[in-house]
Amino acid sequence: VVECKRLGSTTPSGWKLNENYVSEGIRRFITAPHKYGKDDDASGMIGYVQNMSFVDILSEVNAVASAAPETVLPLNLSSLGWQTGGVSELTHDLSRPFPVTTFRLYHFWVDVR
């Protein structure tokens, strides 16, 4: 299962991209109503970085994730670091109330700025 979302500043219409990355993206992999990736031990998300710095986006995403009702650990940047103009890789492990309970979510942030 792969989920795709936009990342960056809040849009003029009020759409909070980084908040929705968590609430309408990450949480779909750990909440019972959605059960994205059920019976799998890993899945992925693609984030399209439209504006803002990588560091600011990651800070906002991790702040929203830490405030989620479920336990959502911070995303961790790979040892390759940020890839300006390319694809940056991040991961985190999640606990879920359905199989497979220990779950790795891979994040690929594509810089389209």
C-alpha positions in Angstrom: 0.0 0.0 0.0 1.3 3.5 -0.9 -0.3 6.7 0.2 0.6 10.0 -1.4 0.3 13.5 0.1 1.6 17.0 -0.5 3.9 18.7 2.0 4.6 22.3 2.7 2.9 25.5 3.8 -0.8 25.8 4.4 -2.6 26.5 1.1 -4.5 29.8 0.5 -7.7 27.8 1.0 -6.6 26.7 4.4 -5.5 23.1 3.7 -2.8 22.3 6.2 -0.6 20.0 4.1 1.8 18.8 6.9 -1.0 18.2 9.4 -3.0 16.2 6.7 0.1 14.2 6.0 -0.3 12.7 9.5 -4.1 12.9 10.0 -5.1 11.7 6.5 -2.0 9.7 5.7 0.1 8.1 8.5 -2.9 7.5 10.8 -4.7 5.5 8.0 -2.0 2.8 8.5 -2.7 2.5 12.3 -6.4 3.2 12.8 -9.0 0.4 12.7 -11.5 2.1 10.4 -8.9 2.3 7.6 -6.4 -0.5 8.2 -4.1 0.5 5.3 -1.5 -2.3 4.8 -3.5 -4.8 6.9 -1.6 -8.1 7.1 1.6 -6.5 5.8 4.6 -5.6 7.9 5.6 -2.5 5.8 4.1 0.1 3.5 5.1 3.5 2.1 4.1 7.1 1.8 5.2 9.5 -0.9 5.3 13.2 0.1 5.6 15.8 -2.6 7.6 18.7 -1.0 6.1 21.8 -2.7 7.6 24.5 -0.5 9.2 25.1 3.0 12.5 23.6 4.1 12.8 19.9 4.8 13.7 20.6 8.4 10.6 22.7 9.0 8.3 20.2 7.3 9.8 17.3 9.4 9.4 19.4 12.6 5.7 20.1 11.8 5.0 16.5 10.8 6.6 15.1 14.0 4.8 17.7 16.2 1.4 16.6 14.8 2.4 12.9 15.0 3.3 13.2 18.6 0.0 14.8 19.4 -2.0 12.1 17.7 -4.3 9.9 19.9 -2.3 6.8 18.8 1.3 6.3 19.6 3.2 7.7 16.5 6.9 7.8 16.8 8.9 10.5 15.0 10.0 10.0 11.5 13.8 9.3 11.1 15.8 10.6 8.2 18.0 8.0 6.5 21.8 8.3 6.7 21.8 9.7 3.2 20.4 13.0 4.5 18.2 15.5 2.6 18.2 15.2 -1.1 17.5 18.6 -2.6 15.9 18.2 -6.0 15.7 14.4 -5.4 14.1 11.9 -3.1 14.8 11.8 0.7 14.1 8.7 2.6 12.6 8.5 6.1 11.2 5.7 8.2 9.4 4.9 11.5 7.9 2.0 13.2 4.3 1.9 14.3 2.2 -0.2 16.6 -1.3 -1.2 15.4 -4.3 -2.8 16.9 -4.6 -5.2 14.0 -2.2 -7.6 12.2 0.6 -7.1 11.5 1.0 -5.2 14.8 4.7 -4.1 14.4 4.7 -2.1 11.2 7.4 -0.1 9.4 6.3 2.8 7.3 8.7 4.1 4.7 8.5 7.7 3.6 9.9 9.0 0.3 9.8 12.8 0.1 10.1 14.0 -3.5 11.4 17.6 -3.8 9.3 19.3 -6.4 10.1 22.9 -5.3 
